[in-house]
Amino acid sequence: MWIAKVFLRVSAVAILAVNVGLMGGCGSAASVSSAPPSSTATQPQIASVTNFGDSITCGYYAAPADGSNNVYSMEGYAGLLNATIASPAQNRCRSGDQAADMARLWVYPNAVPTLGARQLYTVLIGTNDANICGASAGCLANYSQALGASLAWLAMPASDKVLASSMTGGTGAWSPDTALPMGMATTVSGSSLAVTVNQAVANRSLYVAFRAGDPAVMNGGVATLSVDGKAVASLNAAGKNGHLIQTQNGVLDTVFLVSVPLGAVGAHKVTVTMTSADGTFFSLLWMGTPSGSYASVDGAPRVVIGGVTVSTSATLDQVIPSYNSVVTQTVAAMVADGMNIKIAPTATALDTATDFADFLHPNNAGHAKLAAAFSSAF
């Protein structure tokens, strides 16, 4: 058995090395906020890798247990990818995490996507959402908004975003959000923040991210989003989707995302106004619109998200397709807006007869297949 595991490890790395070696360049630079550096033979196609996820990303049940901190084993799929790509890498993951955990604790505090930096972000999240929460409307809505907030943050370079902390237009009382310093928070009804967003490509969406939480952590307020003087969306920090945000790891608030069409090319005045009563809490984090078609912009952030994997539980496998539908729809909308996001075929990568250590977690053979599935998406 030990010999077989060593062979599997070598084979998986060899296969991944071939796939990564065959990656084409990202293409020629487009005209966005600033021109990224041109690719040369000496520049790495991927300069850094960050893998976001749960226990599967941490290599739980992979062997040997040679990881540290939250990472159980570097023989997990993320460790195999890291070893093959051979660029600075880190795994931001924790056993039991859900999409709300990932956005709030790992993505927003630890990722600064930058044009020209050649960053690769991988995401595999949703197994615990499906297993713990299920397929009710509230569970899927929370998953969709937290996942969307993570993907938009990772796929849009900083040059396309306006952080709330940098907004100077507006009225009322705002103060820095101590939990997520990019944000500005208020508890005063009628307080507003305003900024002009310049849309470079017609008919793209404006993305707006804000904190949402359960009553145990915040008395969430509601804000109105207006574009060019017209109210277009409601931002509910109370997170009332029919199900509490609270995860099995105890996270009670996360980041939600709203997107609205902007329409014509040019400048649009965007205003967020807290409309709830005094004493309720609202925190705006950022807003922006993609200015490039980033699959063809050299050095732009790349995101590869895996489909939620199957399990050996017939009951759970009835739920998982609903979560993968959210992934498909979310990615399709963001790709249409120019973001460089691809779906790795992890949803169909595993054989339930041979690739599992328990009903949820892959064994070494399963992790090798997940790594190959991620590699194929490059």
C-alpha positions in Angstrom: 0.0 0.0 0.0 2.8 2.4 0.8 4.4 1.7 -2.6 1.1 2.4 -4.3 0.7 5.7 -2.4 4.2 6.8 -3.5 3.4 6.0 -7.1 0.1 7.9 -6.9 1.9 10.9 -5.6 4.5 10.8 -8.3 2.0 10.2 -11.0 -0.3 13.0 -9.9 2.5 15.5 -9.8 3.8 14.4 -13.2 0.4 14.7 -14.7 -0.1 18.2 -13.1 3.4 19.3 -14.3 2.4 18.5 -17.8 -0.9 20.3 -17.5 0.7 23.4 -15.9 3.6 23.3 -18.4 1.1 23.5 -21.3 -0.7 26.6 -19.9 -0.8 29.3 -22.5 -0.1 32.9 -21.6 -3.0 35.1 -20.4 -2.9 37.0 -23.7 -2.1 40.6 -24.7 -2.8 43.5 -22.3 -6.0 45.4 -22.6 -6.5 49.1 -22.0 -7.7 49.4 -18.4 -6.7 51.6 -15.5 -3.0 50.9 -16.2 -1.1 48.6 -18.6 0.2 45.4 -16.9 3.7 44.3 -17.6 4.3 42.4 -20.8 4.9 38.6 -20.5 8.5 37.4 -21.1 10.1 34.0 -21.1 11.5 34.7 -17.6 8.3 35.8 -16.0 6.2 33.1 -14.2 2.8 32.5 -15.6 1.6 32.2 -11.9 3.5 34.3 -9.4 1.4 33.3 -6.3 -1.3 30.8 -5.4 -3.9 31.0 -2.7 -6.3 28.2 -2.1 -9.5 28.9 -0.2 -11.8 26.2 1.1 -12.7 23.8 3.9 -11.2 20.5 5.3 -10.9 19.1 1.7 -8.7 22.0 0.8 -6.7 21.4 4.0 -6.1 17.8 3.0 -8.1 16.2 5.7 -7.7 12.4 5.6 -4.9 12.6 3.1 -1.6 11.0 4.2 0.9 11.6 5.6 -0.3 14.3 8.0 2.5 16.6 7.2 0.7 19.9 7.3 0.7 22.7 9.9 -1.8 25.0 11.5 -5.2 24.3 9.8 -3.6 22.3 7.0 -3.7 18.6 7.7 -1.7 17.2 4.8 0.2 18.6 1.9 -0.9 15.5 0.0 -4.3 17.1 -0.4 -5.3 18.5 -3.8 -4.2 22.0 -2.8 -0.8 20.8 -1.7 -0.3 18.9 -5.0 -1.2 22.0 -6.9 1.2 24.1 -4.9 4.1 21.7 -5.4 3.5 21.5 -9.1 3.0 25.2 -9.8 6.1 25.9 -7.7 5.2 29.5 -6.9 4.7 31.0 -3.4 1.5 29.4 -2.1 -0.7 29.3 0.9 -3.9 27.4 1.9 -6.5 29.5 3.6 -8.8 26.8 4.8 -10.4 25.3 8.0 -12.3 22.1 8.7 -16.0 22.7 8.8 -16.0 26.0 7.1 -18.8 27.3 4.9 -19.0 30.0 2.3 -19.8 32.6 5.1 -16.7 31.6 7.0 -14.5 31.8 3.9 -15.7 35.3 2.9 -15.5 36.8 6.3 -12.4 35.2 7.8 -10.2 34.2 4.9 -10.9 36.0 1.6 -11.5 39.6 2.6 -8.7 39.9 5.3 -6.1 38.0 3.2 -6.5 38.8 -0.5 -5.6 41.9 -2.4 -6.0 41.1 -6.1 -3.8 43.4 -8.2 -3.6 43.9 -11.9 -0.3 42.6 -13.3 0.6 40.5 -10.2 -0.2 37.1 -11.8 -2.2 35.8 -8.9 -4.1 32.5 -9.0 -6.9 31.9 -6.5 -8.6 28.6 -6.2 -11.9 28.0 -4.3 -13.6 24.8 -3.2 -16.4 25.5 -0.8 -20.0 24.3 -0.3 -19.7 20.7 1.0 -20.5 21.9 4.5 -23.2 24.3 3.4 -24.9 21.4 1.6 -24.4 18.9 4.5 -25.2 21.2 7.4 -27.7 23.7 6.0 -29.3 21.9 3.1 -31.3 23.1 0.1 -33.8 25.4 1.7 -34.2 28.9 0.0 -32.4 30.6 2.9 -29.4 28.3 2.9 -28.9 28.6 -0.8 -29.4 32.4 -0.7 -26.8 32.8 2.0 -24.4 30.6 0.1 -24.9 32.4 -3.1 -24.4 35.9 -1.6 -21.3 35.0 0.4 -19.8 33.0 -2.5 -20.5 35.8 -4.9 -18.9 38.3 -2.6 -15.7 36.2 -2.4 -15.5 35.6 -6.2 -16.1 39.2 -7.1 -13.4 40.4 -4.7 -10.9 37.9 -5.9 -11.5 38.3 -9.7 -11.7 42.1 -9.8 -8.4 43.9 -9.5 -8.1 46.7 -6.9 -8.0 49.3 -9.7 -11.7 48.4 -10.4 -12.9 48.9 -6.9 -13.7 51.8 -4.7 -13.3 51.0 -1.0 -15.7 52.6 1.3 -12.8 53.7 3.4 -11.7 56.0 0.6 -15.1 57.5 -0.2 -15.3 61.2 0.6 -18.7 62.1 -0.7 -21.8 61.7 1.5 -23.6 62.9 4.6 -24.2 61.9 8.2 -22.0 59.9 10.6 -19.6 57.2 9.4 -16.7 55.5 11.0 -14.2 52.8 10.0 -15.4 49.3 10.4 -13.1 47.8 12.9 -13.8 44.2 11.8 -13.1 44.8 8.1 -11.1 48.1 7.8 -11.9 48.6 4.1 -15.4 49.3 5.2 -17.2 52.3 6.7 -20.1 51.8 9.2 -22.9 53.9 10.5 -25.8 53.7 13.0 -27.4 56.9 12.0 -30.5 56.9 9.8 -30.1 58.9 6.6 -26.3 58.7 6.5 -25.1 58.3 2.9 -21.9 57.6 1.0 -21.6 58.6 -2.6 -19.0 58.1 -5.3 -18.7 58.4 -9.1 -18.1 55.1 -10.8 -16.7 55.2 -14.4 -17.9 52.4 -16.6 -15.5 51.5 -19.4 -17.6 48.8 -21.0 -21.3 49.1 -21.7 -23.9 47.0 -20.0 -21.7 45.6 -17.2 -22.8 45.3 -13.6 -22.0 47.4 -10.6 -21.0 45.1 -7.7 -21.6 46.3 -4.1 -20.3 44.4 -1.0 -21.5 44.9 2.5 -21.5 43.2 5.9 -24.6 41.1 6.9 -25.1 39.4 10.2 -27.3 37.6 12.6 -29.1 39.3 15.5 -26.6 37.8 17.9 -23.8 39.9 16.5 -25.4 43.0 15.0 -28.7 44.9 14.8 -28.5 45.0 11.1 -29.9 47.9 9.2 -31.1 48.4 5.6 -29.6 50.7 3.0 -30.8 51.8 -0.4 -28.5 51.7 -3.4 -29.1 54.4 -5.9 -27.5 54.9 -9.4 -27.8 58.3 -11.0 -30.5 59.3 -8.5 -32.7 56.2 -9.0 -33.1 53.5 -6.3 -32.1 50.2 -7.8 -31.6 47.8 -4.8 -31.9 47.2 -1.1 -28.9 46.1 1.0 -30.1 44.2 4.0 -27.4 43.9 6.7 -29.8 41.9 8.8 -29.2 39.0 6.4 -32.9 38.0 6.3 -32.9 35.3 3.7 -35.0 32.9 5.7 -32.1 31.2 7.5 -29.5 32.4 9.9 -26.0 33.0 8.6 -24.4 31.2 11.7 -22.1 28.5 10.6 -21.1 25.3 12.4 -17.8 27.0 13.2 -19.7 29.9 14.9 -19.3 32.7 12.4 -22.3 35.0 12.8 -21.7 37.6 10.1 -20.2 37.6 6.6 -20.0 39.6 3.4 -23.0 39.8 1.0 -23.0 41.0 -2.6 -25.5 42.8 -4.7 -25.1 43.4 -8.5 -27.1 45.8 -10.7 -26.7 46.7 -14.4 -25.1 50.1 -15.0 -26.1 50.6 -18.6 -24.2 53.1 -20.7 -20.5 53.7 -20.8 -19.4 56.7 -18.7 -19.7 58.2 -15.2 -22.4 57.1 -12.9 -23.1 58.6 -9.5 -23.7 55.8 -6.9 -25.1 56.5 -3.5 -25.7 54.2 -0.5 -28.1 55.6 2.1 -28.9 53.9 5.4 -32.7 54.0 5.7 -33.3 52.0 8.9 -33.9 53.6 12.3 -31.1 55.1 14.3 -29.2 52.5 16.2 -29.2 49.9 13.5 -25.8 49.0 12.0 -24.8 49.1 8.4 -21.3 48.7 6.9 -20.5 49.3 3.3 -17.2 47.6 2.1 -16.7 48.4 -1.6 -18.3 48.9 -4.9 -17.0 48.8 -8.5 -17.4 47.5 -12.0 -15.0 45.4 -14.1 -13.2 47.6 -16.6 -11.4 44.8 -18.6 -12.0 41.4 -20.2 -9.5 39.8 -17.8 -9.2 36.4 -19.4 -7.2 38.2 -22.1 -5.3 40.6 -19.8 -1.8 39.5 -19.0 -1.2 39.2 -15.3 -4.8 39.9 -14.2 -6.2 37.9 -11.2 -7.3 34.3 -12.1 -9.9 32.4 -10.1 -10.7 28.7 -10.5 -13.6 27.4 -8.5 -14.3 23.8 -8.1 -17.8 22.3 -8.3 -19.0 20.8 -5.0 -17.9 17.2 -4.9 -20.1 14.2 -4.7 -20.3 12.2 -1.5 -21.1 8.6 -0.6 -24.4 9.8 1.1 -27.4 9.4 -1.2 -29.3 12.1 0.9 -26.5 14.6 0.6 -26.1 13.9 -3.1 -29.6 15.0 -3.7 -28.7 18.4 -2.3 -25.3 19.0 -3.9 -26.7 19.8 -7.4 -28.5 22.8 -6.1 -25.2 24.2 -4.8 -23.5 23.5 -8.1 -26.3 25.3 -9.9 -25.5 28.4 -7.8 -21.8 28.1 -8.7 -22.6 27.8 -12.4 -25.0 30.8 -12.4 -22.7 33.0 -10.3 -19.7 32.3 -12.5 -21.6 32.8 -15.7 -22.8 36.2 -14.7 -19.3 37.3 -13.6 -17.6 36.0 -16.7 -20.1 37.9 -18.8 -18.9 41.0 -16.9 -15.3 40.3 -17.9 -14.0 38.5 -14.9 -11.5 35.6 -15.3 -13.2 32.8 -13.5 -13.3 29.2 -14.5 -15.1 26.2 -13.0 -12.9 23.1 -12.4 -14.7 19.8 -13.0 -14.3 18.6 -9.5 -18.1 17.9 -9.2 -17.6 14.8 -11.5 -14.0 13.9 -10.6 -14.5 11.4 -7.8 -15.5 7.8 -7.8 -17.6 7.0 -4.7 -16.4 3.4 -4.8 -12.7 4.1 -4.6 -11.9 7.8 -3.8 -13.3 8.4 -0.3 -11.9 8.0 3.2 -15.3 8.7 4.7 -18.6 9.9 3.3 -17.3 13.4 2.6 -13.5 13.4 2.5 -11.4 12.1 -0.4 -8.5 9.7 0.2 -5.1 10.2 -1.6 -6.5 8.9 -4.8 -9.4 11.3 -4.7 -7.2 14.3 -3.9 -5.0 13.5 -6.9 -8.1 13.5 -9.1 -9.2 16.8 -7.6 -5.8 18.3 -8.3 -5.9 17.1 -11.9 -9.4 18.6 -12.3 -8.2 22.0 -11.0 -5.2 21.8 -13.3 -7.4 21.1 -16.3 -9.2 24.4 -15.8 -6.0 26.3 -16.3 
